[in-house]
Amino acid sequence: MKDLVLNILRDTRPEFEFNSEVNFIDEGYLDSFDLITIVSDLESTFDIKINGSLIVPESFSSLDSIVKLVQSSKNAS
Amino acid sequence: MHLKFKNKRISGILSILPTNEVNFIDEISNYNFSDKQSIKLGKIMGYGTRRIVDNGTTVSDLCTFGLNYLFDKKLLNKDSFQALILCTQSPDQFIPATSNIIAGNLLLNEDVICLDINQGCAGFEVGLMQAFMMLDTGVINKVVLLNADILSTKVSVKDRNSRPLIGDGASITIIEHTLEDESIDVFIKMDGSGALSLQIPAGGFKMPSSVETAILKEDVAGNLRSLDDLVMKGDQVFNFVQTKVPELFNEMLVKLNVNKSFFDYFFFHQPNKFMLEKLADKLEIGYEKMPNNICEKYGNGSNNTVPLTICDNLGGKVKSESFEVCLGGFGVGLTWSLIKCKLGNLDFCEIINYK
């Protein structure tokens, strides 16, 4: 799952290395409109629906937080 | 806050759109992003075509044109209403009120109260609430509500996040007394602590427009805008809509003791396609009951989207049929509002082009 998420992040922002040391939001890797394309890609890749109230910057601050979001969305559906 | 009104109805809606149509794809080279990225975002957000005014066309022009159309077609008698409410965030001037300018254009009589309200995305609901309160005085028999904005002129041409969404236009809604004993329920909340989440920083008395405020600056994402342009904190606004609107929606269902299936339609403000889809999912409302076609077709016209949605999706059908509807507005202010009412047997419900 992590690799698929990483591919989505790299496709959205190819200019950044999405490693685990960086907070993607604080460092300006992702803005609110990037989150929208990422949500769309996550939903189609993992066949999930992400609850709108979970689409907040904190859910996208790291690879682990995004994986957690996908897993909780899978469990909810 | 919950306000209940009795014996009032909407009796007609007319939307007025500029004829100038702009396509997202034709503007894609303006933006600091690859075409591939922009097209992908555009599909999700509903970037399509939008109607925008020509240079020099104002809110009063659109509203005056629409009202003259109604007078000419004998759909509205010039002497039959006692209040003219205009909801707009793009007034012709700071002074005087644009509603007074419109009244002057039309030579309305001196017993018509003109009132401007500065409201955006919930402006239709706020305007209706004001109209219902005026009718409750017993002195006023009919109110003309104008919802109009031309905010395309206040969005940077290099702002891919906002520019492709914003459209211009106006709507005219007639509100009057009825003998039918139907109640109208208005639920409304405001949170001024989020007032600057959606704003135009310069151009008022606090920061007058100047050469400095017109300088384009790049944001972290790569959009270019100046202090004279509309700017929003997208993540905050999105989160506000996804949390506060469902809370108010559930409050409405409980207080009125109705369930979702009671409503035929949910005519909500359309900030963008993605946000409204997510809201529909959260409220567990089928997309067929919550039209979401305005952004792609005409652009987000701020407080004009709800009446335009009704005209575009119901049109002449609502002249002979009646529907239980929930109207919803949310955004700048921050303001959010829901109205439960019956909508039917209108005298008119149509869209015309401004010429």
Interface residues (C-beta under 8 A of the other chain):
Chain A: T12 G28 D31 S32 F33 D34 L35 I36 T37 S40 K49 N51 G52 S53 I55 V56 P57
Chain B: Q37 K40 L41 I44 M45 R160 N161 D219 V220 A221 K233 G234 D235 F238 N239 V241 Q242 T243 P246 F274 M275 K278 L279 D281 K282
